[in-house]
Amino acid sequence: GAVVSQHPSWVICKSGTSVKIECRSLDFQATTMFWYRQFPKQSLMLMATSNEGSKATYEQGVEKDKFLINHASLTLSTLTVTSAHPEDSSFYICSALFGIVYTQYFGPGTRLTVL
Amino acid sequence: AQTVTQSQPEMSVQEAETVTLSCTYDTSESDYYLFWYKQPPSRQMILVIRQEAYKQQNATENRFSVNFQKAAKSFSLKISDSQLGDAAMYFCAYRSAGRGGADGLTFGKGTHLIIQP
């Protein structure tokens, strides 16, 4: 149990375009999901908390108008990078809460390259 | 704000030997959770072990065990009988216990573990 998927696994886009990344909990319902960002050879940094049926909560310094998060169902959260620029190139990882102790289980990540 | 510190950027161990990865954290909270996650080259984050701060007993999961020292704010990971498949980045992470688990994780910078055959 507690499997989380992400799609796509790798995306290349042109500067100025928007990209949508999907995060799905496959075998459980997740009212809360999280989005992290990981630069090469660095740690994960929390970007935002995605709550089903309500607005996402963004960490300080994260532009909410640039990184749009939608959690429309109990198994799907999406992250849209709007007007992407090369500096947005990174590895984006989602996680979902599962279990009594609310452990986070992670998706396999999405590598975004903006040309 | 909470901080997590992993002071060992890289560790190397012979296959079948034991290695300990260090982690310290800073918090003013009394109730929280600590985690060790493994990130192999595939970059998939895998939960290794979890420790509830209110539990005095150290968590164990097969070859993986922790030494949790709450007063010292220390949370080290011991890997026994190291295997080639253990080679990965290991991240220590902290999460508040409040708000029903709705807080994100705070990660350390990670320790790159190399297993020598």
Interface residues (C-beta under 8 A of the other chain):
Chain A: T32 F34 Y36 Q38 Q42 S43 L44 M45 L46 T49 N51 E59 F91 I93 S95 L97 V101 Y102 T103 Q104 Y105 F106 P108 G109
Chain B: Y33 F35 Y37 S42 R43 Q44 M45 I46 L47 R50 E52 F91 R95 G100 G101 A102 D103 G104 L105 T106 F107 G108 K109 G110
